[in-house]
Amino acid sequence: MSQTNFSELVDEIVEGMDDLKASNITVLDMRNIENSICSFFVIGEGNSNTQVKAISDSVEKRVRENLKDKPWHVEGLENAEWILMDYVDTVVHIFQPETRKFYDLESLWGDA
């Protein structure tokens, strides 16, 4: 995927999150981290399992409609405390606040 496509995908993901009022949206650029599993993490949160699921649906719909892309894999839809959407080079994490605080991905990947 080209640099432009990375940027477009990340922008569409952030807009999809913002459409459903996700809070504390953070983009971590992982490209300079040795042995990183992807190029970007996009992290956001919703205040309930209903909002987390709705944010996930919004991201998936926006990326599908605007970029004709879909996640390779999605996890966490059952309880919606943490939904992970894998777009291969970009991974989306949508948390409830307590779960985000517990896993603290921003600190874990602090070099990004």
C-alpha positions as CSV (number, residue, x, y, z in Angstrom):
1,M,0.0,0.0,0.0
2,S,1.4,3.4,-0.9
3,Q,2.0,6.3,1.5
4,T,-1.1,8.1,0.1
5,N,-3.3,5.0,0.7
6,F,-2.1,4.7,4.3
7,S,-3.0,8.3,4.8
8,E,-6.4,7.9,3.2
9,L,-7.2,4.8,5.2
10,V,-6.2,6.3,8.5
11,D,-8.2,9.5,7.6
12,E,-11.3,7.5,6.8
13,I,-11.0,5.4,10.0
14,V,-10.6,8.6,12.1
15,E,-13.6,10.2,10.4
16,G,-15.7,7.0,10.9
17,M,-14.8,7.1,14.6
18,D,-15.6,10.8,14.8
19,D,-18.9,10.4,13.1
20,L,-20.1,8.4,16.1
21,K,-18.5,10.7,18.7
22,A,-15.6,8.4,19.6
23,S,-13.4,10.1,22.2
24,N,-9.7,10.3,22.7
25,I,-8.8,9.3,19.2
26,T,-5.1,8.6,18.8
27,V,-3.0,7.5,15.8
28,L,0.2,5.7,16.5
29,D,2.7,5.6,13.6
30,M,4.4,2.2,13.9
31,R,6.5,2.4,10.7
32,N,9.8,3.2,12.5
33,I,9.4,0.5,15.2
34,E,11.5,-2.6,14.4
35,N,9.4,-5.7,14.0
36,S,6.2,-3.8,14.3
37,I,3.1,-5.9,13.4
38,C,1.6,-3.1,11.3
39,S,2.1,0.5,10.1
40,F,-0.5,2.3,12.2
41,F,-2.7,1.8,15.2
42,V,-5.8,4.0,15.4
43,I,-7.2,3.9,18.9
44,G,-10.5,5.4,20.1
45,E,-13.1,4.8,22.7
46,G,-16.8,4.7,23.3
47,N,-18.7,4.9,26.6
48,S,-20.8,1.7,26.3
49,N,-20.7,-1.6,24.4
50,T,-23.5,-0.2,22.2
51,Q,-21.4,2.9,21.3
52,V,-18.2,0.8,20.8
53,K,-20.1,-1.5,18.4
54,A,-21.7,1.5,16.6
55,I,-18.2,3.1,16.1
56,S,-16.9,-0.1,14.7
57,D,-19.9,-0.3,12.2
58,S,-19.3,3.3,11.2
59,V,-15.6,2.7,10.5
60,E,-16.3,-0.4,8.5
61,K,-19.1,1.3,6.5
62,R,-17.0,4.5,5.8
63,V,-13.9,2.6,4.7
64,R,-16.0,0.2,2.5
65,E,-17.9,3.0,0.8
66,N,-15.1,5.5,0.3
67,L,-12.1,3.2,-0.3
68,K,-13.7,-0.1,-1.3
69,D,-11.8,-1.9,1.4
70,K,-12.9,-4.1,4.3
71,P,-11.2,-5.4,7.4
72,W,-9.3,-8.7,7.0
73,H,-10.4,-9.7,10.5
74,V,-12.6,-8.3,13.3
75,E,-12.5,-9.4,17.0
76,G,-14.5,-8.4,20.1
77,L,-17.9,-7.9,18.7
78,E,-19.5,-10.2,21.2
79,N,-19.0,-8.1,24.3
80,A,-17.8,-4.9,22.7
81,E,-15.4,-3.9,25.5
82,W,-12.6,-3.8,22.9
83,I,-13.1,-4.3,19.2
84,L,-10.1,-4.8,17.0
85,M,-10.4,-4.3,13.3
86,D,-7.4,-5.5,11.3
87,Y,-6.9,-3.8,8.0
88,V,-3.5,-5.6,7.7
89,D,-1.2,-2.5,7.7
90,T,-3.6,-0.5,9.9
91,V,-5.1,-1.9,13.1
92,V,-8.1,-0.2,14.7
93,H,-8.8,-0.5,18.4
94,I,-12.1,0.7,19.9
95,F,-12.3,0.5,23.6
96,Q,-14.5,1.2,26.5
97,P,-12.6,3.6,28.8
98,E,-11.8,1.1,31.6
99,T,-10.5,-1.5,29.1
100,R,-8.4,1.1,27.3
101,K,-6.8,2.2,30.6
102,F,-6.1,-1.4,31.6
103,Y,-4.3,-2.4,28.4
104,D,-2.7,1.1,27.9
105,L,-1.5,0.5,24.3
106,E,-0.1,4.0,24.0
107,S,2.4,3.3,26.8
108,L,3.1,-0.2,25.5
109,W,3.9,1.1,22.1
110,G,5.4,4.4,23.4
111,D,8.1,4.6,20.7
112,A,5.4,5.2,18.0
